[in-house]
């Protein structure tokens, strides 16, 4: 799923959580957007969300206010942003990736719609995929079934390949499942796997 569609789905889900209000009665709703990266990096996601909201009858300046937040800092440094969001009292927060974990850690009672690459159940965002059972909902981009396909494509491109390296973050929810899927797919193709855990970005160069 491309970045635009991810933002669209998150946007529609966000307003679906809000109590019903007639759009033509002048009522203005307030949501917050909490992205990861520089303002330029998150702009395509935010733009897609705005476009989807307009198509659904929600337009900034008329019946909707969107408070924008983004950060390039590590998740541990997100607390001040979360406090700022909470003080603004949005009705729902739309988040990306680690911003979702920050909302869970520092403002667990605020309604959140997320786009998350990990396993939301393992991350304790929701109780199950079918029935979230919390004030968090959204979509996961985790697709362990695609891991095997990627290795198959690699084998087709390089038929003589016998060994591959996998770099991954052990603390990422769902990582152990992706690792197991990678090792199983490689085993079936006669490929050995070397695993390199990356706990911090500073470890990437050493792993490479």
N, C-alpha and C positions, 0 to 999 in steps of 0.2 A: 504494500500500500504506500503511495507516495505521500510526501509531507503535506501537500494541500488537502488531500482527502482525510488524513489523520486529523488535521485541524478542523475540518468541516464537521466530522463526526463528533469531535469533542465539543464543538460549539453548540450543535443541536442538542446534544445530551445535556449540556450545561443548563440551557434554558428550559429543557424539559423537566428539570428538577424544581424549577421555581413554581410557587403557587400560581394558580390561574389568574390572570389579569387581562382584561380586554385591551388590546394594543391600541385601539383608537380612542381611548378615554383619557389620554394624556398622562397616564402613569409612567414613571420612569424607573426602570430596574437598574441595579448596580451589580456588576460582576467584576472579578479581578482576573487578570491574565498573568501567570507567573511562569516565565520561560527560563531556560538555561542557555547561557551564551550572551554575546554582546547584542545590543539592540539590532544591529544589522543582521546577525545570525538568525534571530527569532522572527524577523520581519515577515518572511514568507508564511510562516505558521500563523502569525497574528493576522496578516492580510487575508488569508484564506478563511479564518474564523469570522472576520468582519463581513466578508462577502456572503458566507453562509447565513449569518445572522440577518443580513439585509434581505436575503431571499425569503427568510422566514418571518419578515415583518418587523425585525428589531434593528433600529438604526440609531447610531450614536448622535446625540444632540437632540433627538426627538423623543424617543421612549427608552433609551438605553445609555448607560454610562459604563465605560470599560476603563478600569484602572490598570495601568501597565507596570509590570515589575519584571526585571530580568537580572541575572547575575552570572558572572564568569567564575565566581569563587567556588571553593570546595563546599560540599553539603554541610559540613560542620559549621560553616560561616553564614548559613542562611537564616539563622535565628532572627537577626535584626529585621530582615525583609519580611519574614512571617509576622513579626509583631506589628510592623507597619500595615500589612494587609489586614490583620485582625482589627486594628484601630479604625480602619476605613469602613468596616462593617459591610463588606459585600455580601450579597445573598448566596453566591456560589463562587468558587475559585476554580479556574481552568488551569491545569498544570502540565508541565513537561518533565519527564524523567526524574532526576534527583530532587527537583522542586516538590514532587509528590511526597517523597520520603520526608522532606523538611516539614511539610504541612502536617504529616502524621505525627512527627516527633514534637513539634512545637505548638500545634493548634489542632489537635485531633477532633475537636467538636465542630469544625467548620465544614460545610458541605463542599466536596471536591469532586471534579470530573477530571480524570487523568488520561494522558497518553504515556504509556510506560513500556519499556522494552523488556522488563523482567517479568517474573511470575508474581502477580499481585496477591495470590494466596500465600505464597511463601514469604512475601514481604509484609504480610499481615495487614494489607490494605483492605482486603475483603475476606469474607469467610469462605466463599466459593465463587466460581465464575458464573454459575447460573443464578445464584442468589447472593448478592454482595453482603447483605446483612449489616452494613455499616453506613456511615455518611460519605463513603468513598465509592465512586463508580467510574467506569470509563472503558478503556480498551488496552489490551496488551499486544505488543508486536512480537512477542516471543513465539518462535516457530521452529521448534526442535526438529520437526519433520523435514525441514528444508536443509538441515545440516548435512544429511546424507547426500542430497542432490548436489550440494556444493562440492563435496568430495568426489562425487561421480564426474562432475564437469571437469574438475581438476585432473582426474585420471584420463579423461578423454583428451584433454589438451596436452597432457604430458604422460603418454602411455608408459614410459619407463620409470615413473615415480615410484619409490619404495618407502619413503619416509617423509612425514610432514611434521611441522611444529604448530602447536596450538597455543596462542597467547590469550589469557582470559583473567577476569577478575573473580576470584573465589567468593568474594562477599556479595556479588551481584545475584539477586534472587533468581533462581532457575538455572544458574550457571552449571551446577552439577549435572542437571539433566541434559544440557547441551553437550557437556563434555562426554557423558556416557553415549549419547547419540553419535558423536563424532568418532569415538573409539570403535563403536560397533560397525559403523559404515566403513571405516578404514579397514577393519579386520576382514570384512567380507571381500574387500578388494585387494587383500594381501599387502596392505600398507601399515607400517608401524607409526605410532604417534608419540611424539615428545611433548609433554605438557609443561608450560611455563606460566606459573601464576603471577599475576601483576597486582600487587596490593596498593600500589601508589604509582602515579605517572612517572615519578623519578626512576622507577625500576624498569621502564620500557627499554631504554638504551642497553642496560645490562642484559636483559633477556634476549634482545636481538643479537 
